[in-house]
Amino acid sequence: MKKILLVLWVCATLPIALTAQTKNAKAVISIQNTSKIKRTAAVTSIPWQNVLAKYPAIDTANFKVLNAAQKEVPFQLEYKGLTSPQNLLVQLDVPANGTVKLTIVPGKGLKPVQKTFGRYIPERKDDFAWENDKVAFRMYGKALENTPKENAYGIDVWGKRVSRMVLNERYKRGKYHEDLGDGNDYYHVGLTLGGGDIAPIAGDKIYYPLNYRTWKILDQGALRFTFQLSYENWDVAGKLVKVSKTISLDAGSHLNRVEANYEYPGGGNLPVVVGIIKRPEPGTLLLSEQQGVMGYWEPKHGADGTMGIGVILSDPKLQMKVTKEQLLAETTAKSGSPVVYYNGAAWDKAGEITTAEAWFTYLNNFKQTLEQPLKVTVQ
């Protein structure tokens, strides 16, 4: 009789506990995946205005995001360089053809693990470097132009095989060309677009700007790092052009999102190319104009291993070609209307993506997730 009463008591308390949790919820977020690809550790953006509409009294310093198991979900408030939040970012798995529900409740949330980071590097000739838990990159500033033999134009890729943030460690020890357990920088850029940079083109000539002049960090978050680089005006086949690049890197992703905003007088289209430097030895290429995916699995670089580089664009008139120096994807820019594309890398010594086939599959799947984004509603 006691056992029966105990079971009845436990069962009776469960609905009360669940009701209490539901009653405590101030907003319910539904995230739906309509694709056949499982979204793993995906950073998802929820418009902050939609949250405010359901929870107008929310305290930005005192709320938590819970999943169905009542466990905290990592989140970040995205500001985009403004004074008030623009989006709530969460990182979570969403099954293929599935839906995940989250609740926002009052209470002090746990501090999320830092999975993205970046900064200006004045101690190394105006580098600007950034990273997440998968990859790391840098771009070159004005001071490097004072040493022409060292100068480079495009995006540099750093081999990385640990999930922690390593940029500060590497610059402090000054030995980032050596692998001391976290990876190294062996990638060569030179006077090319490197690992997926962009520049105007006229005929067969690429018009590179000088290195960036100003920088601005828009979001220094645990889940998304966003910054902006601006460049001096320069002559492009008789046309005075200026550009700013806004670059975001999400936790868990091998690819950056890039907005290249060109401005120039006179209107009309400006042909531009996104490029990947090609090595002298044979590598494996993926040139899919129809899908807008360009991938390169480099030849092995001795003990340093192999790097995969890729770019993704959306343009039905996209043209791709291979020159002696680079893989190029040509599209067009319009003054004041950003060209949006994705670029990034994978390193086989990180142990996650170790073959050309795996890298190209990653790029193709990434493109599919762009075409079928997660659907978000706030109730």
N, C-alpha and C positions, 0 to 999 in steps of 0.2 A: 504493500500500500504506500509506503514511504517513497519507493522508487517511482511509482506512478505520479504521486504528487510532485516530486522533484522535476520530472519531465514536463508536467503541465506548467509548473512555475517558470522553467527556463523558456518554454515555448511562448508563454504569455509575456515575458519580458522582451523578447526579440522585436515584436512590432513596436513596442514603446521606444526602444533604442533607435530603430530605423526612423520612426516618426520624429524623434528628437533631431536626428541628423538632417532630415528633410526640412523640418521647421527652421533649422538654423541656416539653411542655404539661402543666400540672397540673390543668386543668379545661377542658372543651369546652362552649361555650354554643350552643344552637340557638335561633334566633329565627324563628318561622314567621308569615307573613302569609296568612291565609285569605280576605282580602277581595279585591275587584277594584280596589282603590285602592292605587297605589304609595305607600309610606310614605317620604317624602323628609326627610332630616335629622331623623328621629324620635328623641326621647329615650325610651329604653326602660329599664324598671326590672327588675332581677334581684335577687331576695331574697338578702341577704348570707348567711343561714343555709344556703341551697342551695350557695353557693360554698364556705363553710366545710366543708360535708359532703364535698366532693370534694377540697378543698385546705386541710386544717385548719392547716397550718403557714404559711399565707400571711402575708407581712409587708405591712401596709397601705401602707407607704412604699416598697415595693420590688417592684412587679409591673407588668406591661404587659398590655394587651388587644390581640390581633392579629387581623386578618381573614384571609381565605383567601389573600390575596396577601402575607401576612406584614408588612403595614403596620399601624402603631399606630392604634387607634381611640380617639377622645377619651372620657374617662370621668370620673366624679365619684363619690365615696362620699357617700351621703345619710345624714345622722344624725337628722333630724327632731327636733332639739333634745336628743337623748340623747348619752351619752358613747361609745357604740359604734356602728359602721355598721349601718344597717338595710337599705340597698339599694345595689347597684352600678348606677349610671346610665351608659348608653352612648348615643352619638348616631351614627346610621347610616341608610343607605337600605336598604329591604327591598322587593324587587319585588312586584307584585301576584301573589297565589297562589304566592309563592316563599318560600324559606328561606335564611337567612344563618347561617353558622357562625363562631364566634369561639373563640379559645383564650386562656387565661390562662397566662402564663409568668413566671418570676422575672426581675427586672431593673428598672432605674430607667426609668420612663416619661417621655415628653416632657411638659412642662407644657402643659396644654390652653389654648386661647385663651379669655379671659373673655368669655362670651356672655350672662351674666345678672349683674345687680347691683342693689343697693338699700340704702337707709339712712334713718335718722331725720335730719331737716333742722332742727336747732334754730335755725339762722340765718334761717329763713323761717317763723316762727310755727308751729313744730311739724309742718310737713309730714312725711309719710312717702312717699317716692318710690321707684319700682322700674322696671326696664327689662330688655329683652333685645336681641338684634340686629335686631328688627323693630319693636317698639313700646315706649312708656313710659307710666307712669301715676303718679298721686299721690292721696293721701287727706289729709284735713285734721284737725289736732289742736286741742287745747284753746286754745292761745294765739290762734288765729284768731277765737275767739268774742269776744275783747276789741275787735275791730273789726267790728261787726255789718254794716256796709255791704259788707265784703269776704267775709263768711262764706258758706260753701257746705257742702252735706251729702254729696253722692254722690262717685262716682269720677271723677276728672279724667283726660282722655286727652291725651297730648302727641304732636303730630305729629313723626315721626322719619323721616329718609331716609338714614341712614348706619348701618352695622352696628356701629360701635364704641360703647362706653359713653359717654354724653354728659351724664348728670345732673350730675356734679360740675362739668363745664365750664359748664353753663348757670347753675347756682346761683352759681358764683364770679363770672361776668361780670354776673349780675343782669339779664340782658336776654332772658329766656326767652320773652317775647311777640314777639320779633323773630326772623326766620329769617336766621341768619348762616351758612347753609350746611349745617346739620345738622337743620333743622326748627324748629318753634316750638310754643308753647302758645296756640292761639286757641280751644280748645274751651271752651264755656260750660256750667257746672254749675248755679250758683245753688242755690236751696233745693229741689232735686229729687234723684232718685237718680243723675243724671248718666249715666255710661257703664256701667250694669249693676250698681248697688249693690242692696241688699236691705233691706227694712224691714217691720214688721208693718202690717196694715191692718184696719180695722173699719168696715163700711159703705163709704163713699167716702173716709174719712179715712185718710191714711198717717201713722203715728206714727213720726216720725224721732227717733233718739236724738241726744244731744249728740255732738260730735266725739269721736274716740277719745281714751282717757286713757293707756293703756300700750301699749308695743310690745315685741316680742321677735323677733329673727332666729333662725330654726331651721336654715336652711341657706344659706350664702353661697357658692354654688358656681359653677363655670364653666358648668354646664349647667342647673342648677335653682336658683332663688332662692325661699325659703319664709320667710314671716314671719307673725306673729300680732298682731292688734290687739284690745284689749279696751275695753269701753265701760261707763259708769256705768249702774246700774239706772235705769229710767224707767217712767213710767206709760203703759200701753197699754190704754185703755178700762177702767180700774179694776183692771188686773192689773199687778203689778210684774215687769218683765222685764229680764233682762240678756243680753248677747250677746258672743261672741268670734268673730272671723273669721280663719281660717287661709287664706292665699292663696299659691299657687305659680305661678310663671311659668317655663316651659321655654324653652331656646334654640330658635329657629326657629319658635316658635308665636306666633300672633296672639291667643291666648286664655289667660286665667288660669283656674286651677282654684280654686274658692272653697268652703270649708266654713264655713257660718254656724251656730254652735251656740247655740241659745236655751235659756235656763233660766228657769222660772217656777213658782210653786206651783199646786197643784190639778190638774195633769194636763190632758188634753184637747188638742185641736189649736189651734194658733195660726196664723191666716191670715197669710201674708206675700206680698209682691210683689217681683219683680225688675223694675227699670224702666230705661228709656232716655229721656232728655229729648228732646222733639220741638221742632223749630224752627218759627217762624211760617210760613215759606215751604214750598211743597210739597216733600216728599221721597218716596223709594220705600220701601215697607213690605213685610216678609215676616212674616206671622203664621201659623205652622203649629203649631196646638195638638197635632195628632196626632203630629208629629215632635218637638215640644218645642223648636222653633227659632224665635226671634224676631230679625229683622234690620231694620236701618234704614240706608238710604243717604241721608245728609243732603243738603239743597240746597247748591249751591256757595257758599262763603264768600269771594267775591271772589278776590283773589290768593292767599289761603290754601289754596284748593282744596276738596276734599270729603273728609269723614270717613265711614267705615262703622262702625257699632256693632252688636254682636250678643250674644245670650245663648242658652245651651243648657241645658235642664233635662230630667230624666226623670221624668215624672209623668203617668199615664194620665188623671187628672182635671184636668189643667192648663187654666186659662182665661186667654185673652188679650183685652185691650181697649185702645182708644186713647182717651185723654182729651185735653183741650185742651192739657195740658202734657207728657204722657208716654205712651210705650208701656208697658203693664204686663202681666206674666205672673204670675198668682196661683197659689200652691201652698200647702201647709200645713207647718208645723214642729211637732215634738213636743219637749217639754222633754228636753234631754240627748241628742237624736238629730240630728246635723247635717244641714242642707239642703245638698246638694252640687250646684253648678252651675258653668257656665263663662261668662265674659264677656270681651270684648275688642274690638279695633278694627283698622281698616286705613285708611291715608291714601293717597289717589291720587297725591300728589306723591312718594311713595316709589317709584313706578313699578312695583310688583309687582301690586297689586290696584287696578284703575283704574275699574271700573264696578260698578253695583249687581248685575248678573248674576254677575260674577266673585266678588263678596263673598258673595252668597247661596249660590253653588256651594261656596265654601270652607266656609261654616257647615254646609251639608248633608253635605259629605264628612267634616267633622270629627265630626259626630254619628255617621256610619256607622263611623268608626274607633273611637269609644267603644263602639259595640255589637259590633264585631268586633275586639277588642284583639289585639295581637301575642301569640303563645303562646311562652313561654320555658321551656326545659328546660336543666338543667345536668348534664353527664355526667362 
